[in-house]
Amino acid sequence: YNWTGPNGYTSATQNPNNVPVPSAPGTYNYTVTATVAGVPCTSTTTVTVNALPTANAGTAQVLSCSAGSINLAGSSSTSGVNFSWAGPGIVSGGNTATPSVNQAGNYVLTVTNPTTGCTSTANVNVTNNSSVPNVNAGSTAVLTCSTTSVNLSGSSSTAGVNFSWTGPGIVSGA
């Protein structure tokens, strides 16, 4: 009993139940030789081991107030594969490499090689950082005939925020 395969693989054994574990994709040959009436007889069959496609779901993503939906960045170094995503908030593109999602959670990318039927999966996590910042517009200010302009005093206890004023009659510092 003799197995041969890619990259010079060979395995000879006297026991047909000792099946090799292939280490690389490719075609493996199984040859059985028996001596019948002093004449060696040989029979060979082949089996093909397919490579799994690669699956990369990309890096973790964060939803925020300014980015209520994001595109995931899946990929595969195997050409001609099909993409399929599963997860809690797929808005569009669930069968593309880069779907749009709008909910936090775990997303699973399945890459399928349509020629071999082999699949691989990868995961990516989407978190939500969309807490609304705290804001205080300050105390009420009153314009009169003698007080024709006032300074408004806004504040926030949320770190790292930007301020923007809108309304009629802003002279400066919007």
Backbone torsions as a table, in degrees:
resi	resn	phi	psi	omega
1	TYR	NA	126.9	-175.7
2	ASN	-142.4	130.9	175.2
3	TRP	-108.9	137.3	171.5
4	THR	-134.0	153.6	-178.4
5	GLY	-164.1	-163.7	-175.9
6	PRO	-63.0	158.4	176.3
7	ASN	57.6	31.8	177.3
8	GLY	75.5	16.9	-178.8
9	TYR	-63.1	134.2	173.9
10	THR	-150.0	144.7	179.0
11	SER	-150.4	117.8	177.8
12	ALA	-113.3	137.6	-179.3
13	THR	-149.3	157.9	175.4
14	GLN	-93.6	-3.6	-176.4
15	ASN	-114.6	115.6	-178.3
16	PRO	-68.0	-13.7	178.5
17	ASN	-84.2	-7.5	176.0
18	ASN	-82.6	84.9	-177.5
19	VAL	-87.4	129.7	-179.2
20	PRO	-71.6	156.8	174.0
21	VAL	-104.1	110.6	-176.5
22	PRO	-64.9	143.1	179.0
23	SER	-107.1	-3.7	-179.0
24	ALA	-148.9	151.6	175.2
25	PRO	-69.9	156.5	177.3
26	GLY	144.7	-169.4	-179.1
27	THR	-98.6	127.9	178.2
28	TYR	-111.4	138.5	179.4
29	ASN	-107.0	135.5	177.4
30	TYR	-116.8	115.5	-177.1
31	THR	-116.5	129.7	176.9
32	VAL	-115.1	128.2	179.0
33	THR	-121.3	130.9	177.7
34	ALA	-135.5	149.0	177.7
35	THR	-101.6	120.3	-179.5
36	VAL	-118.6	119.2	-179.7
37	ALA	53.2	41.0	177.6
38	GLY	78.8	0.7	-178.8
39	VAL	-111.7	124.2	177.6
40	PRO	-70.4	130.0	176.2
41	CYS	-115.7	138.0	-176.6
42	THR	-129.5	139.6	174.6
43	SER	-134.7	137.3	-177.9
44	THR	-129.2	140.7	172.6
45	THR	-133.2	164.0	-178.5
46	THR	-126.6	156.2	173.3
47	VAL	-138.6	140.6	-179.9
48	THR	-106.3	128.7	176.0
49	VAL	-103.8	119.0	-177.9
50	ASN	-89.7	146.2	176.0
51	ALA	-80.2	143.9	174.7
52	LEU	-75.1	142.4	174.9
53	PRO	-70.8	156.2	176.2
54	THR	-85.4	148.0	177.6
55	ALA	-134.0	127.2	177.1
56	ASN	-132.4	116.5	-177.7
57	ALA	-86.7	-2.3	179.0
58	GLY	87.2	-172.9	-177.0
59	THR	-89.7	160.4	178.5
60	ALA	-57.1	146.3	-178.2
61	GLN	-122.9	159.6	-179.5
62	VAL	-130.1	125.6	171.3
63	LEU	-82.7	147.8	178.9
64	SER	-146.2	178.1	177.2
65	CYS	-59.4	-38.3	-178.0
66	SER	-84.7	-17.5	178.7
67	ALA	-126.7	79.9	-179.0
68	GLY	-71.9	-17.2	171.4
69	SER	-141.0	150.7	-179.2
70	ILE	-137.5	163.2	175.1
71	ASN	-103.0	128.2	173.3
72	LEU	-75.9	160.7	-174.3
73	ALA	-124.7	70.9	177.4
74	GLY	-79.4	158.3	177.8
75	SER	-161.0	169.0	174.8
76	SER	-151.1	137.6	175.6
77	SER	-83.3	-4.0	176.5
78	THR	-89.0	125.5	-176.9
79	SER	-79.9	153.2	174.6
80	GLY	73.6	20.2	-177.5
81	VAL	-89.2	163.6	175.0
82	ASN	-105.9	143.4	179.9
83	PHE	-109.3	143.1	175.2
84	SER	-147.7	126.1	-179.0
85	TRP	-108.8	147.9	172.5
86	ALA	-132.7	140.9	179.8
87	GLY	168.8	175.9	-169.8
88	PRO	-75.8	-22.0	-172.5
89	GLY	-139.8	49.3	179.1
90	ILE	-78.1	116.9	-178.4
91	VAL	-86.3	-44.4	-180.0
92	SER	-159.5	162.5	175.3
93	GLY	75.4	26.5	-178.3
94	GLY	-61.9	-16.9	177.9
95	ASN	-114.1	29.4	175.9
96	THR	-123.0	174.1	177.8
97	ALA	-74.0	-23.3	-172.7
98	THR	-130.1	74.3	179.7
99	PRO	-74.5	158.6	174.0
100	SER	-95.7	131.7	-179.8
101	VAL	-129.6	153.0	-178.4
102	ASN	-132.9	15.3	178.1
103	GLN	-135.3	148.5	174.9
104	ALA	-71.4	153.0	176.9
105	GLY	148.7	-175.8	178.9
106	ASN	-94.3	130.1	179.2
107	TYR	-115.0	134.6	-177.2
108	VAL	-113.6	124.5	175.9
109	LEU	-98.5	127.0	173.1
110	THR	-112.5	124.1	178.6
111	VAL	-108.1	127.5	-178.0
112	THR	-121.7	130.5	172.3
113	ASN	-86.8	111.0	-175.1
114	PRO	-67.1	-20.2	179.5
115	THR	-74.8	-42.6	-175.3
116	THR	-102.8	-20.2	-174.8
117	GLY	81.1	-0.8	180.0
118	CYS	-72.3	143.1	-179.2
119	THR	-129.3	155.0	171.5
120	SER	-138.6	153.5	178.9
121	THR	-127.5	158.2	174.7
122	ALA	-149.2	154.0	-178.2
123	ASN	-118.6	152.8	170.7
124	VAL	-143.2	143.5	-178.5
125	ASN	-104.7	136.3	175.5
126	VAL	-114.9	125.8	178.6
127	THR	-109.3	167.5	-177.7
128	ASN	-120.0	120.6	175.3
129	ASN	-126.3	65.1	-176.0
130	SER	-119.6	36.5	176.7
131	SER	-68.5	137.4	-178.4
132	VAL	-75.3	129.9	-179.6
133	PRO	-67.7	149.6	175.4
134	ASN	-75.5	138.5	180.0
135	VAL	-142.2	144.4	177.1
136	ASN	-137.4	121.3	-177.6
137	ALA	-83.3	-1.1	178.6
138	GLY	90.4	-175.3	-177.6
139	SER	-81.1	161.7	-179.6
140	THR	-66.4	135.5	176.9
141	ALA	-117.5	143.2	-176.1
142	VAL	-118.9	129.5	173.8
143	LEU	-92.3	138.9	177.7
144	THR	-133.5	-177.3	177.2
145	CYS	-63.3	-34.0	-179.2
146	SER	-93.9	-25.0	176.7
147	THR	-107.3	95.0	-173.2
148	THR	-95.4	-5.2	174.1
149	SER	-150.5	151.7	178.9
150	VAL	-136.6	157.0	172.9
151	ASN	-98.3	125.4	175.2
152	LEU	-87.4	149.5	-175.1
153	SER	-131.7	92.1	178.5
154	GLY	-91.0	155.5	178.6
155	SER	-152.4	166.9	176.4
156	SER	-152.9	140.2	174.9
157	SER	-89.4	-0.5	176.9
158	THR	-86.0	125.4	-177.8
159	ALA	-71.5	147.7	172.1
160	GLY	74.1	20.9	-179.1
161	VAL	-90.3	159.7	173.6
162	ASN	-111.2	146.3	-178.6
163	PHE	-106.3	143.8	176.8
164	SER	-148.4	122.0	178.8
165	TRP	-100.4	141.8	171.9
166	THR	-133.9	155.6	178.7
167	GLY	144.4	171.9	-177.0
168	PRO	-76.5	139.4	170.5
169	GLY	81.5	19.8	176.3
170	ILE	-72.9	122.5	-176.3
171	VAL	-89.7	-43.0	179.9
172	SER	-158.3	163.2	174.0
173	GLY	77.5	22.7	-178.5
174	ALA	-60.8	NA	NA
